[in-house]
Amino acid sequence: MKYIYKRILLKLSGEALLGDQNFGIDPKRVHQYASEVAELVKEDVQVAIVIGGGNIYRGIDAEKTGIDRVSGDYMGMMGTIINGVALQNAIEKEGVYTRLMSALDIKQVCEPYIKRRAVRHLEKHRVVIFVAGTGNPYFTTDTAATLRAAEMNVDILLKGTRVDGVYTADPEKDPDATKYDFLTFNEAYNKGLKIMDMTAFAMCQENDIPMRIFDMNSPGNLKKILEGKEIGTLVKA
């Protein structure tokens, strides 16, 4: 196999599906993601995906609208399910089988998340899309991604974002920000770099899961990473 990783987990934010829109799902963006994932699966890479719901609703912002945090988080989880259904549909149109697995019980739409079943789906080269986060309030989809990455025993966690790696400051606000090609978990923590929330970050470190942060919106980047090219920023122990 020409790829250096056999099993990966791809973390996509809900905002990644916005494209040039302010709300909702950009069909062109979803199609791009689906075609890149499908190409890898057809070449024997096992792909799991965790997707956020920030393009629809962010639970952490709930209190600003008078909704309590717990209710807001559940609303956000349901947003991830909507995104998961859209991504599932797009990937299957590329000729690849998928399974949508939810941490919340919604059997008319998704399978319940069961670890052994999820692993078996991956072994059968089905894309497994994990939705509804961890099923618990106060936990982000970043935490869900690291949890599922550990449970699935993936080779690497790939976090697709709108920027091409980790910077000393927000490159969209600071023109002098410089990019890191490599960081250890301790360096990232000591520098206060906001790569993921602290729960997710600690889980990656404790389980020795390497993480690469990269620009998913540049077509071909996902494949280049699996070919061993130094795209984005690598964070590991």
Residue pairs with C-beta under 8 A, 6 or more apart in sequence:
1 43
1 44
1 45
2 43
2 227
3 40
3 43
3 45
3 226
3 227
4 226
4 227
4 228
5 45
5 155
5 156
5 226
6 44
6 45
6 46
6 155
7 45
7 46
7 47
7 48
7 122
7 152
7 153
7 154
7 155
8 45
8 46
8 47
8 48
8 154
8 155
8 156
8 157
8 158
8 226
9 47
9 48
9 49
9 50
9 145
9 148
9 149
9 152
9 154
9 156
9 157
9 158
10 37
10 47
10 48
10 49
10 50
10 158
10 160
10 222
11 49
11 50
11 51
11 52
11 141
11 142
11 145
11 157
11 158
11 159
11 160
12 33
12 49
12 50
12 51
12 52
12 87
12 160
12 216
13 51
13 52
13 54
13 141
13 160
13 161
14 51
14 52
14 53
14 54
14 55
14 56
14 58
14 79
14 80
14 83
14 141
15 52
15 54
15 55
15 162
16 29
16 33
16 52
16 55
16 160
16 161
16 162
16 216
16 217
17 25
17 26
17 29
17 30
17 33
17 51
17 55
17 83
17 86
17 87
18 24
18 25
18 26
18 29
18 55
19 26
19 28
19 29
20 26
23 55
23 56
24 55
24 56
25 55
25 82
25 83
25 86
27 90
29 217
30 86
30 87
30 90
31 90
32 217
32 219
33 87
33 90
33 160
33 216
34 87
34 90
34 91
34 93
34 94
35 94
36 219
36 220
36 222
36 223
37 47
37 49
37 91
37 94
37 96
37 127
37 222
38 91
38 94
38 95
38 96
38 127
39 223
40 47
40 222
40 223
40 226
41 47
41 96
41 125
41 127
42 95
42 96
44 125
45 226
46 122
46 123
46 125
47 122
47 127
47 128
48 118
48 122
48 127
48 128
48 129
48 130
48 148
48 149
48 152
48 154
49 87
49 127
49 128
49 129
49 130
50 129
50 130
50 131
50 141
50 144
50 145
50 148
51 80
51 83
51 84
51 87
51 129
51 130
51 131
51 141
52 79
52 80
52 83
52 140
52 141
53 76
53 77
53 78
53 79
53 80
53 81
53 82
53 83
53 141
54 76
54 79
55 79
55 83
56 76
56 79
56 82
56 83
57 72
57 75
57 76
57 78
57 79
58 72
58 76
59 69
59 72
59 73
59 74
59 75
59 76
59 77
59 137
60 69
60 72
60 73
60 76
60 140
61 72
62 68
62 69
62 71
62 72
62 73
62 75
63 69
63 72
67 75
69 137
69 138
70 137
70 138
73 133
73 137
73 138
73 139
74 104
74 137
76 133
77 103
77 104
77 131
77 132
77 133
77 135
78 104
78 132
80 131
80 132
80 133
80 141
81 100
81 102
81 104
81 106
81 109
81 110
81 131
81 132
83 131
84 100
84 102
84 110
84 129
84 130
84 131
85 100
85 109
87 129
88 98
88 100
88 129
91 98
91 127
91 129
92 98
96 125
96 126
96 127
97 124
97 125
97 126
97 127
98 126
98 127
98 128
98 129
99 111
99 118
99 121
99 126
99 127
99 128
99 129
100 109
100 110
100 111
100 129
100 131
101 110
101 111
101 112
101 113
101 114
101 117
101 118
101 121
101 128
101 129
101 130
101 131
102 109
102 110
102 111
102 112
102 113
102 130
102 131
102 132
102 135
103 113
103 130
103 131
103 132
103 133
103 134
103 135
103 136
103 144
104 132
104 135
105 112
106 132
110 131
110 132
111 117
113 130
113 135
115 151
115 152
118 128
118 130
118 148
118 151
118 152
119 152
119 153
121 128
122 128
122 152
128 152
130 144
130 148
133 139
133 140
133 141
133 143
133 144
134 143
134 144
134 147
139 199
140 196
140 197
140 199
140 200
142 159
142 196
142 197
142 199
142 200
143 196
143 197
143 199
143 200
143 203
145 157
145 159
145 200
146 157
146 196
146 200
146 201
146 203
146 204
146 207
146 209
147 203
149 157
149 204
149 207
149 209
150 203
150 207
150 209
154 209
155 210
156 209
156 210
156 211
156 212
157 204
157 209
157 210
157 211
157 212
158 211
158 212
158 214
158 222
158 225
159 195
159 196
159 211
159 212
159 213
159 214
160 214
160 215
160 216
160 217
160 222
161 213
161 214
161 215
161 216
162 215
162 216
162 217
163 171
163 172
163 215
164 179
164 214
164 215
164 218
164 231
164 232
165 179
165 180
165 181
165 213
165 214
165 215
165 232
165 233
166 179
166 180
166 183
166 188
166 193
166 195
166 213
166 232
166 233
166 235
167 174
167 177
167 178
167 179
167 180
168 174
168 177
168 178
168 180
168 191
169 176
169 177
170 177
171 177
171 179
179 233
180 193
180 233
181 230
181 233
181 234
182 233
182 234
182 235
183 191
183 193
183 233
183 234
183 235
184 235
184 236
184 237
185 201
185 204
185 205
185 235
185 236
185 237
188 195
188 201
188 235
189 201
195 201
195 211
195 213
195 235
196 204
196 211
203 209
204 211
204 235
205 237
208 236
208 237
210 234
210 235
210 236
210 237
211 234
211 235
211 236
212 225
212 231
212 232
212 233
212 234
212 235
213 232
213 233
213 235
214 221
214 222
214 225
214 231
214 232
214 233
215 221
215 231
215 232
216 222
221 231
221 232
224 231
225 231
225 232
